C-alpha cells in the first residue's frame, strides 16, 4: 500500500518515530493513536500535506483533470476543500469529520448528483437550504456530501445535477443506504436559483 511506503520512507529519514514506539508526552495521558494523529497534523503543517496531495501549502493538483486547485478559504468560501472546481471530482480524505484528513483510502471520488442541506426554517413557504455535491468513492464505495465552493463551475454543477437522473438502480440503492436523497429533475428551478441567483 502506498501509505505504508510513505511511512517507511519518513521513518528512514527520521521524520517520524515507529508507530509502536512510545513518545514523550509533556501533556501526559494521550493515547498512542492521539499522539500519532498529532504527529501527522504537525507534518501536514510543516510540509503542506501527506502523500503528495498538496503542491504548495494551500494548493493541490486534481487527480482527475490535473488542474491546480487553491484551497484558500478566501477564494473558495469553504474551509476544507477537497474537490476540483473544474471537473468537481474529489479525493477521499476525510474519515470522521470534514477536514480531519484521516482516511487511508485516498481514492478518487466521482460527483454523482446534488443534494440539499436542510434550511433552519422548517416552516418556510418554499424549500430552502444549501446545495451539496454528492460524491462516491471509486475505490471503497463511501458516499460523501461536500459543500459547493464559491469558485465551482456552475455549468458543471448543473451537468452533474442532470446526469443524476441517469444513475442505475445499484447506485441509487447505495445512496439510499447512505440516507442521501438526490435532487430530482423537478427541482431544476431551485438548483438554478442557487447557482445563478433569482431572475
RACORTA-V807361 format. One record per residue. N is the residue number from 1. D_LAST is the distance of its C-alpha to the last C-alpha in Angstrom with 1 decimal. Layout:
n: [N;N]
d_last: [D_LAST;D_LAST]
This chain:
n: [1;2;3;4;5;6;7;8;9;10;11;12;13;14;15;16;17;18;19;20;21;22;23;24;25;26;27;28;29;30;31;32;33;34;35;36;37;38;39;40;41;42;43;44;45;46;47;48;49;50;51;52;53;54;55;56;57;58;59;60;61;62;63;64;65;66;67;68;69;70;71;72;73;74;75;76;77;78;79;80;81;82;83;84;85;86;87;88;89;90;91;92;93;94;95;96;97;98;99;100;101;102;103;104;105;106;107;108;109;110;111;112;113;114;115;116;117;118;119;120;121;122;123;124;125;126;127;128;129;130;131;132;133;134;135;136;137;138;139;140;141;142;143;144;145;146;147;148;149;150;151;152;153;154;155;156;157;158;159;160;161;162;163;164;165;166;167;168;169;170;171;172;173;174;175;176;177;178;179;180;181;182;183;184;185;186;187;188;189;190;191;192;193;194;195;196;197;198;199]
d_last: [51.1;49.5;49.1;52.9;53.6;51.4;53.1;56.6;55.8;54.7;57.8;60.1;58.6;59.3;55.6;55.6;58.4;59.4;57.3;60.3;61.8;61.7;60.0;61.2;58.7;59.1;56.9;58.9;57.9;55.1;55.3;55.7;52.2;50.7;52.8;51.6;47.9;48.6;50.4;47.5;45.0;47.4;47.5;43.8;43.7;46.6;45.7;42.0;42.1;44.2;44.6;43.1;39.6;38.9;39.7;39.6;38.8;35.1;34.6;35.3;35.4;33.3;35.9;33.8;32.5;34.6;31.9;32.8;30.5;30.4;30.5;30.1;27.9;26.8;25.0;24.0;23.2;25.6;29.3;30.7;29.2;30.9;28.4;27.6;24.1;24.9;26.3;25.4;29.1;30.8;34.4;36.2;37.2;36.8;39.2;38.8;36.1;33.3;35.0;38.6;39.0;42.0;41.4;44.3;42.4;40.2;39.0;35.9;33.0;30.8;27.1;27.1;23.9;21.3;22.0;20.6;22.4;22.7;21.2;23.8;22.9;24.3;23.8;20.0;18.6;16.2;16.9;16.4;18.2;18.2;18.1;21.7;23.2;26.2;29.2;32.5;35.6;37.4;40.7;41.1;38.3;36.8;33.2;31.1;27.7;26.1;23.2;20.6;21.3;19.2;20.5;20.2;19.0;15.7;16.8;20.0;18.6;16.7;20.0;21.9;19.8;20.6;24.2;24.8;25.1;28.2;30.1;33.7;35.2;37.1;34.0;32.3;35.6;35.7;32.3;33.3;36.4;34.4;32.4;29.1;26.6;24.2;20.8;21.1;19.3;17.9;15.8;13.8;10.5;11.6;12.7;9.6;7.7;11.0;11.3;8.3;6.5;3.8;0.0]
